[in-house]
Amino acid sequence: MATEHVKCLIIGSGPAGYTAAIYTGRANLSPVVYEGIQPGGQLTITTEVENFPGYPEGVTGPVLMDDLRRQAERFGADIRGGIVTKANLSKAPYSFVIDEEKEITADTVIISTGATAKYLGLEDEKKYAGMGVSACATCDGFFYRKKTVAVVGGGDTACEEAIYLAGLASKVFLVVRKPYLRASKIMQERVMNHPNITVLFEHNATGLYGENGVEGMHVVKRMGESDEERYDIPIDGFFLAIGHKPNSEIFKPWVKTDETGYIITEPDTPRTGIPGVYAAGDVADPHYRQAVTAAGSGCKAAIEAERYLSAQGML
């Protein structure tokens, strides 16, 4: 198996990975970036992005990611297609296998593999991706001002998203599979008392319909042990809030993670506790999950990597 050694390896792309590549490139660290299974990250399947600084007219997700990618390349980042399939962080230099066919070792590592939103698994979720289906109310809620939307989920995140959307949309349906909310008591009270939110307990969304985007959802309401009622609800937007899965699996033997799999870093830093290994973006962020916060954490990780290499006399 061919082997290569680099000063700085960035695993994953998206705003965190590309920003880390910009900063490490400008610091002459000759970073190598493996873009992973979804080059550019989740934003490549997002249409309009209106809340990323520097784009007063808004920008599409793919264009934003391409801009960041080209900026990283301008400063010497070596951006490659490929997936890291194995990792060994037991000792430096750290070792990785790419696509099961090449080994790469690195003095510093920035993990920016992101988190994948959980979906219900409906075919219509793919069909209407970017056309009314979203997994981020903060990202896309603005497009549904004075419209009707549905949020799927019953935990704190779903309640937060429903309340956020209720400040923009004229009507929010919260679709809850169980006969109760799993959210904290204060979140339950806020949802139940909000005039713009209607909670649909014991409901499941089974599909979506619409000509050029989402115009409504098919739902099933459980009625007792064996009975059910099927009907349609007109909506303009369909928001998933049933959680995210951090893409951290191959790193778990070495880095600390929470019960969901988010990498735990030292407070207010991207440091993982392993010297020279940092985590940036959504893989280490269960709270905000925004492009701009991911970019900021990529910047922090890059600065930490440069300082670590300098302290080790490797520059």
Secondary structure as GFF3:
##gff-version 3
##sequence-region A 1 315
A	DSSP	beta_strand	2	11	.	.	.	ID=ss1
A	DSSP	alpha_helix	14	26	.	.	.	ID=ss2
A	DSSP	beta_strand	32	34	.	.	.	ID=ss3
A	DSSP	three_ten_helix	41	45	.	.	.	ID=ss4
A	DSSP	beta_strand	48	49	.	.	.	ID=ss5
A	DSSP	beta_strand	59	60	.	.	.	ID=ss6
A	DSSP	alpha_helix	61	74	.	.	.	ID=ss7
A	DSSP	beta_strand	78	80	.	.	.	ID=ss8
A	DSSP	beta_strand	84	88	.	.	.	ID=ss9
A	DSSP	beta_strand	94	98	.	.	.	ID=ss10
A	DSSP	beta_strand	102	111	.	.	.	ID=ss11
A	DSSP	beta_strand	115	117	.	.	.	ID=ss12
A	DSSP	alpha_helix	123	127	.	.	.	ID=ss13
A	DSSP	beta_strand	133	134	.	.	.	ID=ss14
A	DSSP	alpha_helix	137	140	.	.	.	ID=ss15
A	DSSP	three_ten_helix	141	144	.	.	.	ID=ss16
A	DSSP	beta_strand	148	152	.	.	.	ID=ss17
A	DSSP	alpha_helix	156	166	.	.	.	ID=ss18
A	DSSP	beta_strand	171	175	.	.	.	ID=ss19
A	DSSP	alpha_helix	185	193	.	.	.	ID=ss20
A	DSSP	beta_strand	197	200	.	.	.	ID=ss21
A	DSSP	beta_strand	203	209	.	.	.	ID=ss22
A	DSSP	beta_strand	216	223	.	.	.	ID=ss23
A	DSSP	beta_strand	227	234	.	.	.	ID=ss24
A	DSSP	beta_strand	237	240	.	.	.	ID=ss25
A	DSSP	beta_strand	244	246	.	.	.	ID=ss26
A	DSSP	three_ten_helix	249	251	.	.	.	ID=ss27
A	DSSP	beta_strand	277	279	.	.	.	ID=ss28
A	DSSP	three_ten_helix	281	284	.	.	.	ID=ss29
A	DSSP	alpha_helix	291	311	.	.	.	ID=ss30
###
